[in-house]
Amino acid sequence: MRILSKPIEFEWDAGNTNKNLIKHKVSNKECEDVFTSNRFLLLKDQPHSSLENRYIVIGPTVSTKILKLIITLRDRRVRVISARPASRKERQFYEKTIKNPEI
């Protein structure tokens, strides 16, 4: 599912600027890298979309680290709510889906 071909900008505010770096050692640059790869998966996060639409993004950084992001879109800006390295199960799902996008 693609809802945004290319984000115009990212929204980093005081509440989420260094949160992922401190908690999961994932920098804001790495989060942005996932979108530049154009090899990311974008899935609706239905259980957490009651107040605003949230999406799960799984994809590689420039250094090929696979990340899992939780994002929302605000006026064509991507706001990263959470970012961490993908679990083994999530990486396997990513690899399987990228190789066979009809899944």
C-alpha positions as CSV (number, residue, x, y, z in Angstrom):
1,M,0.0,0.0,0.0
2,R,1.5,3.3,-1.0
3,I,-0.1,6.5,0.2
4,L,2.8,8.8,-0.3
5,S,5.2,8.5,-3.2
6,K,7.8,10.7,-1.7
7,P,7.6,12.6,1.6
8,I,8.1,16.3,1.2
9,E,9.5,16.8,4.7
10,F,9.8,15.2,8.1
11,E,8.3,16.6,11.3
12,W,10.7,16.4,14.2
13,D,9.6,18.3,17.3
14,A,11.1,18.6,20.8
15,G,9.1,15.5,22.0
16,N,10.6,13.1,19.4
17,T,13.9,14.6,18.3
18,N,16.2,12.2,20.1
19,K,13.8,9.7,21.6
20,N,14.6,6.9,19.2
21,L,18.3,7.5,19.4
22,I,18.3,7.3,23.2
23,K,15.9,4.4,23.4
24,H,16.8,2.2,20.4
25,K,20.0,3.8,18.9
26,V,18.2,4.8,15.8
27,S,18.9,8.3,14.5
28,N,16.5,10.7,12.7
29,K,18.8,10.4,9.6
30,E,18.3,6.6,9.6
31,C,14.5,7.0,9.8
32,E,14.6,9.4,6.8
33,D,16.9,6.9,5.0
34,V,14.2,4.3,5.0
35,F,12.1,6.5,2.7
36,T,14.9,7.3,0.3
37,S,15.5,3.6,-0.3
38,N,12.1,3.2,-2.0
39,R,12.2,-0.4,-0.9
40,F,10.1,0.0,2.2
41,L,6.8,-1.6,3.1
42,L,3.9,0.6,4.3
43,L,1.1,-1.0,6.2
44,K,-1.9,0.5,8.0
45,D,-1.6,0.3,11.8
46,Q,-5.3,-0.3,12.3
47,P,-5.3,-1.0,16.0
48,H,-3.6,2.3,16.8
49,S,-5.4,4.5,14.3
50,S,-8.3,5.7,16.4
51,L,-7.3,9.3,16.8
52,E,-5.2,9.7,13.6
53,N,-4.1,7.3,10.8
54,R,-0.9,5.5,11.8
55,Y,1.2,3.4,9.6
56,I,3.9,0.8,10.0
57,V,6.9,1.2,7.8
58,I,9.6,-1.5,7.5
59,G,12.6,-0.9,5.3
60,P,16.4,-0.5,5.0
61,T,18.6,2.4,5.9
62,V,21.5,3.4,3.7
63,S,23.7,1.1,5.8
64,T,21.1,-1.8,5.1
65,K,19.9,-1.9,8.7
66,I,16.2,-2.9,8.6
67,L,14.1,-0.6,10.7
68,K,10.5,-0.7,11.9
69,L,8.9,2.8,12.1
70,I,5.5,3.9,13.3
71,I,4.5,7.0,11.5
72,T,1.6,9.4,10.9
73,L,1.1,11.9,8.1
74,R,0.4,15.5,8.8
75,D,-0.2,17.7,5.7
76,R,2.2,15.7,3.6
77,R,4.8,15.7,6.4
78,V,6.0,12.4,7.9
79,R,6.0,12.4,11.7
80,V,7.9,9.4,13.1
81,I,6.2,8.3,16.3
82,S,8.6,5.4,17.0
83,A,11.6,3.8,15.4
84,R,13.6,0.7,16.3
85,P,15.6,-2.1,14.6
86,A,13.2,-4.6,13.1
87,S,12.9,-7.9,15.0
88,R,14.0,-11.1,13.4
89,K,10.3,-12.0,12.6
90,E,9.8,-8.5,11.1
91,R,12.9,-8.8,9.0
92,Q,11.8,-12.2,7.7
93,F,8.4,-10.7,6.8
94,Y,10.0,-7.8,5.1
95,E,12.4,-10.0,3.0
96,K,9.6,-12.4,2.0
97,T,7.2,-9.6,1.1
98,I,9.8,-7.5,-0.9
99,K,10.7,-10.7,-2.9
100,N,7.0,-11.5,-3.5
101,P,4.9,-8.3,-3.3
102,E,1.7,-10.1,-4.0
103,I,1.6,-11.6,-0.5
